[in-house]
């Protein structure tokens, strides 16, 4: 199969003798936790990733077309691209561009003419090979994860660049199209809405579109043998779930997972407001990375050590809550990840109270009973450090901070906050400081003491 490049969008060329007015874009987004991630000088609007999987080599052949807008006069710019994938061609606006791979993950691109500020341009990269799997000593496995019959791509925090060239930082969100091709006996899955399926010469292609802004760490691909169910939630949201055949999940349990995914979403929509994406669902994989991830619109659940199992209602409640908190409203910095995990963990507590009869206060008390010398109390919730972004403090103490906010402002303003916060920042980014200020505006309360105690200080707080 030949993957063709799309037509380019023209930009105004630099006038003769004006090179001094054009400068390189920054090779990083300025996040202190991950200085190599992201780039400056442009804003990506859309990724079109066309990828063909070869089960014999376990590799891919791909073309990624990026539509972007320059935010400065660019003489050159960078993308993040990591691992052994070999580039066969690279064009900017349909013209060959020179490129060099440098540093930890930089793809440095020099177009044949400068790109003026505020003008649109396209980058088309053709490449092939076996993508890299990231095994980070503290942050675990991410990126392209091979399986016996395919692969799974999960990207938090920095796996996307192993599969496609990308501006890999949560502040540069974009819409996506994934066009995935594999032998017809395999299933290909991704984020967003399924827009087409066709088979030709023994190969089946699916096309997926995520129209809403998405951070690269929330993109996903799954290739393998899956049982797929389609339908709608009770509230009418299109719902697509899939379960890896190698998990041995019964049809009845697959149906239960499908229905529960929809029911949890409908319950949370009443608390958090309109569901922010076009479709929902979930994918149970067997990738042996042993975690769930809130991939946008359709979470991924790896339960590989539990054959036949489906995700618990609490786990689904956690990952579905992320669709509002973390996916639609995405942190400005990785240090702000507690806003994702604290609110998602608190959503588990709310779900348990409603459906399992376990009061939220009891969930809080169980965590608070952790001894003061336990490592849970060591990191600062709002700035846990690079190696602690998945620490228990981010999840459990984050949820405790949410509960203490509720105590500080009262239930009426708290539930107003749960709807108003994702609505105000839908499709964008926000910081811890934004979170505190917004809660103060909703409640007309000074929350300095709450923030200092529960967000900005280490140690076990006094109650």
Secondary structure, 3 states (H helix, E strand, C coil): CCCCCCCCCCCCCCCCCCHHHCECCCCCCCCCCCCCCCCCCEEEEEEEEEEEEECCCCEEEEEEEEEEEECCCECCEEEECCCCCEEEEEEECCEECEEEEECCCEEEEECCCCECCCCEEEEEEEEEECCCEEEECCCEEEEEEEECCEEEEECCCCCHHHCCCECCCCCCCEEEEEEEEEECCCEEEECCEEEEEEEECCEEEEEEEEEEEECHHHCCEEEECEEEEEEECCCCCEEEEEEEHHHCCCHHHHHHHHHHHHHHHHHHHHHHCCCCCCEEEEEEECCCCCCEECCCCCEEEECCCCCCCCCCHHHHHHHHHCCCECCCEEECCHHHHHHHHHHHHHHHHHHHHHHHCCCHHHHHHHHHCCCCCCHHHCCECCECCHHHCCCHHHHHHHHHHHHHHHHHHHHHHHHHHHHHHHHHCCCCEECHHHHHHHHHHHHCCCCHHHHHHHCCCCCCCCC
